[in-house]
C-alpha cells in the first residue's frame, strides 16, 4: 500500500482533465509574461554592465543611471499591467462564452506542448499553467484512461493478464511511440503476444525523482484496480523514461507498494544511466558565460533549462541527488546508487549511428544524445557502474536515439526477451562491442 503523501497526490485527479480554449489562452499569457520579464531582465543587466564599465573610465552622471533604472522599472510596470489586463480579458471571455472542453490537441499541438514542458515544465507546474502536463495513462489513440475498474475496461476492452506500460522521454509524449507506416511496440505486443498496453504521459520538465514518485503512486493504483489477475507487468522506458521508471521502482519499494513485486521486466531504451554528455556540455558552456560581466546576463537563458533536463547531467534519480544543491554549479556529483528489484529482469538497449564500434560516426555522434557506455551503465568506475540482476540487453549500430523507440530490430529483441531467451550477457556484449 502506497504511503498517503504518494497516493493522495494522484487520487486528487482520478478523472482525465481536458483543455478548453480558455486554458490555452491563459497558458499562453503566462508563458509570454515569463518571456517578457526574462528578456527585460537580461537587457537591463547588459545595459547596466556597459554603464558600470564606462563609468570606470569616464564617470557617468548619476542622473543618467537613475533615469535608466526608472525606464526599466516603467517597462516592467507597463508589461505587468498589460498581462493583468490580458489575463482578466481571458477570464471574462471564459465567463461570457460557453466553455467547450476536450478540444482535440492533434499530434502537432501535443508535440509543441510536450516540448515546452520539457524545457519549462517545472516552472509551468509551479505557476499553475494550464498547459503544464499532468501525469496520466493513455490509450494508443491518446485518450486518457480513468484508473478504476470501469475505466480500464472501457479503455482496454478485455484487460489481459499481461500488461505493458510505455514511458516516453524528455520533451516527448505518448503519441511519439507510433512508427510511421506501422504499429508501435505496444500495439505489436498487444497483437502478437497477448498484452494490454497503456502509455504514460507526464511533465518531463519536473525532477526525475518527482515524476518517479508520482509514477510509483499511479502504478500502485493501477495494479490495485486492474480488472484481471496480472501474471506479467512490463515497463518500457525510452531515454528519460527509463530513468523515471527506475526512480519509480525505488520509491515504490520504499513505500511498501505492491506493484514492484509484480514487475517482471524493465526495459530501458537509450536511457542515460550515467548521465548525458550534451547536458554536461550545456551546463559548462552556460557557466562559462558567467566569467565576464557582459556575458553573465546571458547565462540566465541557459539556466532556464528545466529541472528534468538538469537531472540528466549525471542521471539523478532520487531527491537526495539534487536537493540542497545549486543546479547550475558545474561540480561533479555521483548520484546515489539504487538497489535493483529482486525478481525483475532488466534489459538495457543502446544505439549508435556508427556501423561498428570505433568508426567515425560511433566516436563522434553516438546515437546523437546518449553514448553506449551511459545507456548500458558500463562505467569504468566501479562506483558508477550499474549492477542489475539478470541484466541483458543489446547494442544496435546504424540506429539513432529516436529510432530505438519503434525499430523492428528492437521489437525482435524485445520479443525474444519476453519469451525467456535472456542469457544475462550484457556485460560481455558491451566489452565485445567496445573492445574493453
N, C-alpha and C positions, 0 to 999 in steps of 0.2 A: 504494500500500500504506500503510495507516494505521500511524502510529508505535506502538510497543509499549504505551506508557502509555495510549493511547486504546483499542486493541483488547482488551487484557487486562481492562480494566475491565468490558467487556461479556461477553467469552467465558467469564468465570467463571460466568455464568448462562445457558448455552445453552438449557437446558430450562425450560419455564414453571414458575413456583413457584405452589403452590396453598395457600390458607389453611386452617388447621384451627381447630376450636373453641378449642384451646389458644392459637393465635396471636391470636384475637380477645380472649380473656381477658387475656393478657399485654399486648397493646397497650392495652387499656382501663385496666389497672392503671397502666401507665406514664403515660398521659395524665392520669389522676386524681391521680397523685403530683405531676406538674408543676403542675397546677392548685392543689392543696392548698398546696404550698410557695410558689407565686406569690402567692396570696391572703394567706397568713400574712405574707409579707414586706411587702406593701402595708399591711396593718392595723398591723403593728408600726411601720412608718415614719410613718404618720399619727399614731399614739399618741405616738411619740417627739417629733414636731414640736409637738404640743399641749403636752407636758410641758416642752419647751425654751422655748416661748413664755410659758407660765405662770411658769416659773422666773425669767424676766427681771423680772417684776413682784413675784412673791411666791416667794422661794427655796423650792424643794421639798426635803423631807428626802431626802438621798442614798439612804437605805434604800428609799424608795418607788421610785426609779429602778432600783435594783438588783433589787428584787422584781419589777418589771415585766419587766426583761430576763430574769430567771430563768423567769418564766411563759412567755414566748415560746420560750425555749430548751427548756422542758419540752414545750410543744406540738409543737415540731419533732421532739423525740426520740420522743414518742408516735406522731406521724404516721409517722416513719421506720420505727419498729418495726412498725407496723400494715401498711405497704406491703411490708415484707420478708416478713411472715407471709403476706400475700395472694399475693405472688409465689411463695413456696415452696409454698403450697397449690395454686396453678395448676399448678406443675411436678409436684407429687405426683399430682394428678388426671390429668395427662397421662401419667404413668408407669404408673398403675394402670388407666386406662380406654383401650381401643384408640383410637388417633388416626385420625379419619376426615377425610382431606384432600379438597380440592376442593369445599368447601361452596359452594353457589350463592349468590353475593353478592346477586343481584337488583339491579335498576336503582336502587331507593331506597337500599339499603345502599351500593352503589358510589358513589352521589351523595354520601352523607354522608362516606365515607372520602375521596373526592376533595376535598370542601370542606375537611376537616380538613387534608389535605396542602397545600392552597393556603394555609392560614393558618399552619400549624405544621410543614410538611413538612421544612424544613431541620433543625429540632430533632429531629423524629421519626427522620430518617435518621441523624443524628449519634448518637442514643441507641440505634440498632438496633431501633427499634419495629417489630414485625412488620406493623403496619398502614401503614408507610411504603411508598408505591407504588414499585415498581421499573420502570424503563423497559422497554417491550416492544411488539411489534407484535401486533395482534389482528385477528380476523375481524369481520365486521359483527355477529355474534351475541355478541361479547365473548370468544370463545375465543382464548387466546394462541397465537401461532404459533411453532414452533421454526424458527430461521433456519438451515436446511440444506435441501438439495435435496428430501429426502423430506418434511420438514415443510412446505415451501412447496407441494409438490404436493398433499399432503393438505388443506391449507388452501384452496388456490386451484383445485383440480381440474386444469384445464389452464391453467397460467400463460400469460398473453398477453404480447405484445411491448410492450404499453403498460401502464404501472404508475402508479397514483396513490397517494400516501401522505397521509393526512389527520391534521393535528396540532391537537389541541384547545387551549383557552385556560386561564386561571387558574382553579383550583378546579373544573375540569370533567373529563370523561373521554370516552373514545371512543364510548360509547353515546349521548352527547348530540348527536351529529351527526344522529341519526334524527329525522325530521319526523313528527309525529302524522298518521296517515291517508295517508302516502305515503312513498316511498323517499327516502333521503338523497342528498346529492351523489355520494358514492362509488358507491352502488348504481345510480344513474341512468347514471353514466359506464360502469359495467360492462354494463348492459343496452343502452344506446343507442349507445355509442361504442367498444365492444370493449376496455375496460380491465380489468385486475385491480386490486383495491382492498385496501389494508391501512390499519389505523387505529392510530396511536400512542397509547399510554397512558404517562404519566410523572408524576413528582412535581413539580408546578408550584410548590411552596414553595421548591425549591432555586434557586440562582442561575441566571439565564437562560444564562449562559456555561457553567455546568456541564452543564446539560441540552443545550446546543448541542454541546459537545464529545462528550458521550455519544451524541447522535443521529448525529453525524458518523461515529463508530465503528460504530454499528449499521447505518447505511445502507451503509457500505463492505462490511460482512459480507453484507448483503442483496444487493448488486449482484454480489459475488463468487460467491454461492451460488445466485443466481436461475436457475431451470431453463430459461429461454428467453433468446434474444438480445434485449436491450432496444433498442427503437427510440425510445421516449419515456418519460421519467421526469418526473412532475409531483408537486410538493408543494403542498398547500393548507393554509395555517395560519390558524386563527381567533384573533384577539386576540393574547395572549401567544404562541400557537403560531406566528404569523408571525415574531415576534422570535427564537424558538428556532430556527426554520428558517434565518433569516438568519445567526444565530450559527453554526449547523452548517456553512453554506457557507464561512464564514471559516475555521473550524478544519479542515474537510475539505481546503480548498485549502492551508492552511499545512502540513498533514501529508502532502501529496502523494497524497491519496486519488484513487481512480479515479472515484468517483460524481459529484463536481461537474462533470466533463466530460460526464457522461451526463444531467445535469439540464437539461431543455428548457424547463420553465415553473415559476415560483414565484408562487403566488397568495396574497396576504395580505388577509384579510377583517377589516376593522376593527382592524388592528394599530396600537398606539400608537408609531409610529416616532419621534415627537418627545416621547414621554412622556405620562403620564396625569394630567390636572389633579386628579382626585379623590385620587390618591396624594400629590400635592404639597400639596393642602389638608389631608389627614390628617396628613402629616408636620409641617406648620406648626402645626396645632392641638395635636398631641402635644408639640411643642417649647414651645409657649406654656404648657403645664401646668407646665413646669419653672421658671417665673418666680417662684412662691411656694412656700414650704416645705410648705404644706398640700396643694397640688395636685400637687407634684412626684412623690410616690409613685404617683399615678395615671397618670403618663406611662409607667410600665412596662407598663401594659395596652396602650397604643397601640403601644409599641415591640415588642410581641410579634409584630407583623406579620412575616411570613416574608421571607427574603432575596429570593425571587421577587417578592413584592409591592413591596418597596422598589426593586428594579431597574426597575420600571415608572415610577418617578418621572420619570426622564429618558430611559428607553429604553436601559439598559445592555445591551450585547451581548457584551462580552469581559471577561476577568478584570481587565485594566488599568483599566477604568472604576470598579470598586468596591474593588479590593484596596488595603489600606493606608489606607482612609478610614473615618471614623465614619459608619455607615449612618444614624444618627439625627440627624446635624448638618444643619441646613437650608441649607447652602451650595448655590449653583447650580453644576452641573457640566455641561460639554459633553462628551458621550460621544465616544469615538474614532470616526472616520468610516471605514467599511469599503468597500473596492472591490467593485463588483458583479461577478458572474461573467460572463466572456465567453461568448457563445453561449447564455445563458439569458434568456428573455423574462420580464419582471416585470410583474405586474398587481396594482394596489393598489385595494382596494374600501373605500369609506366609506359611512356611512349617517347619516341624520338623521330625527328624528321630525317635523320640520317638513315642510310641503307644498312649500315653496320656500325658497331661501336668504334668511335675514334675518327670517323670520316669528318669532313669539314662541317656538314650540316649538324652532325651529332655534337661536335665540340662547341660550336658557336651558336647554335639555335636551340638544341634540345627539342622539346615538344612545343617551344615558343614561350612557355611560362614556368614549367616545373622540371628540373633535371631528374635524371633517373635515380640518382642516389637519394634525393629527397622523397620521391614517390615510392621508393622501396624501403626507406628507412635505413639505408646501408651507410651509416656514418662511419668514418674512420675512427671516431672517438667512441669507445665503449659506453661512455656516459650518455651519449646521444642516440646510440643505435637502438632501433626498435626490436623488441623480443616478443613476438606473438606466438601463442600456442597454435600448433597445426597450421603454420603460415605457409601459404603458397602464393603464386602469382605468375605474372608473365610480363616480358618487355616486348613491346611492339615497335618495330622500326618502320620508317616510311609513313608515320602517322603523327598528327599534331594533337595538341591538348584537347581540342574540342571534338575531334573525330572519335576519340575513345568513348564518348558518351553513347554512341549508337553504331559503331562499326561492326560489320558482320563477323569479323575475326574475333572481336571482343566477345560477341554473343556466343560464338562457338566455344571459346574457352570457358565462359560462364556456364554454359550447358554441361560441359564436362565436369566442372567443379560441383555443380548441383547434383550430378549423378554419382558423386562419391569417387571421382577419379583424381582427387588431390593426392599428391605424394609428398607434400611438405618440403619441396626442393627450391624454395625461393632463393635462399642464400647462395646455393650452388649456381643457380641461373644468373644471379647478379654478378658473381665472380667470373663466370664464363663470359658474360656479355661485356664486362668492363675490364677484363684481364687483370683482376686483383683478387 
